[in-house]
């Protein structure tokens, strides 16, 4: 019996180490994607700055410069919103992958705990029914608590997604309004 328990313990520890390295790899993949996105964003920002500077330097008067600024505001906002969306998507995808692994580990842990409890029940001496019921109740309560936390986390993620959508929509609309006002002001000044 001792060898089986030791073998089970060793197998569980190996699985835990593999899971830890798997989670670390998922986290690094997410970081790697964000770094790649940042490099692309930096290159794009540098190219945009060069083009915008050339255009600003070739403006013949203040009105043309104001018109140029107005025309650049909306694309810049849209790029910033797209960047934020991509970062959010990377984080959400990484979180989803990590959550799947954690959920699977917790399901296995719960299954193993229930197996130990069932085994203990079979070998429990007479008169220990109350203790067994208490242990089973504790396991069920822990499982219910985990499920409640998991549901709350999913709801929080949905609220965050909804808020992010609302914020990006507002930002784009605001930049469109500012650009329209700037164009109108430029036309009035002309």
C-alpha positions in Angstrom: 0.0 0.0 0.0 2.9 2.4 0.8 4.4 1.9 -2.7 1.1 2.7 -4.4 0.7 5.9 -2.3 4.3 6.9 -3.0 3.9 6.2 -6.7 0.7 8.2 -6.8 2.4 11.0 -5.0 5.3 11.0 -7.4 3.0 10.9 -10.4 1.0 13.8 -9.0 4.1 15.8 -8.4 5.3 15.2 -11.9 1.9 16.3 -13.3 2.1 19.4 -11.2 5.6 20.3 -12.5 4.4 19.7 -16.1 1.4 21.9 -15.4 3.5 24.7 -13.9 5.9 24.7 -16.9 2.9 24.6 -19.3 1.4 27.6 -17.5 4.7 29.4 -17.7 4.9 28.7 -21.4 1.4 30.1 -21.9 2.3 33.2 -20.0 5.5 33.7 -22.0 3.5 33.2 -25.3 1.2 36.0 -24.2 4.2 38.3 -23.3 5.8 37.4 -26.6 2.7 38.4 -28.5 2.5 41.7 -26.7 6.2 42.4 -27.4 5.6 41.7 -31.1 2.6 44.0 -31.1 4.6 46.7 -29.4 7.4 46.4 -32.0 4.8 46.7 -34.8 3.1 49.6 -33.1 6.5 51.4 -32.6 7.4 50.9 -36.2 4.1 52.2 -37.4 4.2 55.2 -35.0 7.7 56.1 -36.3 6.6 55.9 -39.9 3.4 57.9 -39.2 5.5 60.5 -37.3 7.9 60.9 -40.3 5.0 61.2 -42.8 3.1 63.6 -40.6 6.2 65.8 -40.0 6.9 65.9 -43.7 3.2 66.9 -44.4 3.3 69.5 -41.6 6.5 71.0 -43.0 5.0 71.3 -46.4 1.9 73.2 -45.2 1.7 76.5 -46.9 -0.2 78.3 -44.2 -1.8 77.9 -40.7 -5.2 76.9 -42.2 -3.6 74.0 -44.1 -1.7 73.0 -41.0 -5.0 73.0 -38.9 -6.7 71.0 -41.6 -3.8 68.5 -41.6 -4.0 68.2 -37.8 -7.8 67.6 -38.0 -7.3 64.9 -40.7 -4.7 63.1 -38.6 -6.7 63.0 -35.3 -9.2 60.3 -36.2 -6.7 57.8 -37.7 -4.5 58.2 -34.7 -7.4 57.5 -32.4 -8.5 54.5 -34.4 -4.9 53.1 -34.3 -4.8 53.6 -30.5 -8.1 51.9 -30.1 -7.0 49.0 -32.4 -3.8 48.6 -30.4 -5.8 48.5 -27.1 -8.1 45.9 -28.6 -5.2 43.7 -29.7 -3.6 43.9 -26.2 -6.9 43.1 -24.6 -7.5 40.2 -27.0 -4.0 38.8 -26.2 -4.6 39.1 -22.5 -8.1 37.5 -22.8 -6.8 34.6 -24.9 -3.9 33.9 -22.5 -6.2 34.1 -19.6 -8.6 31.7 -21.2 -5.9 29.2 -21.9 -4.6 29.4 -18.3 -8.1 29.1 -16.9 -8.7 25.9 -18.9 -5.5 24.4 -17.4 -6.4 25.5 -13.9 -10.0 24.3 -14.2 -8.8 20.9 -15.4 -6.3 20.7 -12.5 -8.9 21.6 -10.0 -11.4 19.1 -11.5 -8.7 16.4 -11.1 -7.9 17.5 -7.6 -11.6 17.4 -6.7 -11.9 13.9 -8.2 -8.9 12.7 -6.3 -10.2 14.2 -3.0 -13.6 12.5 -3.5 -11.8 9.2 -4.2 -9.9 9.5 -1.0 -13.0 10.4 0.9 -14.9 7.4 -0.6 -12.0 5.1 0.2 -11.9 6.5 3.8 -15.7 5.9 4.0 -15.3 2.3 3.0 -12.6 1.8 5.6 -14.2 4.0 8.3 -15.0 2.3 11.6 -18.6 2.0 12.7 -19.9 5.1 14.4 -17.9 7.6 12.2 -20.8 8.4 9.9 -21.0 12.0 11.3 -17.4 12.6 10.6 -17.7 11.2 7.1 -20.8 13.3 6.4 -18.9 16.4 7.7 -15.9 15.7 5.3 -18.3 15.1 2.4 -20.1 18.3 3.2 -16.8 20.3 3.4 -15.8 18.9 0.0 -19.1 19.8 -1.5 -19.0 23.3 0.0 -15.5 23.9 -1.3 -16.6 22.8 -4.8 -19.6 25.1 -4.7 -17.5 28.0 -3.5 -15.0 27.4 -6.4 -17.9 27.3 -8.9 -19.3 30.5 -7.5 -15.9 32.2 -7.8 -15.5 30.9 -11.3 -18.9 32.3 -12.3 -18.1 35.6 -10.7 -14.8 35.8 -12.6 -16.5 35.0 -15.9 -19.1 37.7 -15.2 -16.4 40.2 -14.3 -14.6 39.4 -17.6 -17.9 40.0 -19.5 -18.4 43.3 -17.7 -14.8 44.3 -18.5 -15.3 43.4 -22.2 -18.5 45.4 -22.3 -16.9 48.4 -20.6 -13.9 48.2 -23.0 -16.3 48.2 -26.0 -18.1 51.2 -24.7 -14.9 53.0 -24.0 -13.5 52.4 -27.5 -16.7 53.4 -29.1 -16.8 56.6 -27.1 -13.1 57.4 -28.0 -13.7 56.9 -31.7 -16.9 59.0 -31.6 -15.1 61.7 -29.7 -12.2 61.8 -32.1 -14.7 62.0 -35.0 -16.4 64.9 -33.4 -13.2 66.7 -32.7 -12.0 66.1 -36.3 -15.4 67.4 -37.7 -15.2 70.5 -35.4 -11.7 71.2 -36.5 -12.6 70.8 -40.2 -15.6 73.1 -39.7 -13.4 75.7 -38.0 -10.9 75.5 -40.8 -13.6 76.1 -43.4 -15.0 79.0 -41.4 -11.5 80.5 -41.2 -11.0 80.2 -44.9 
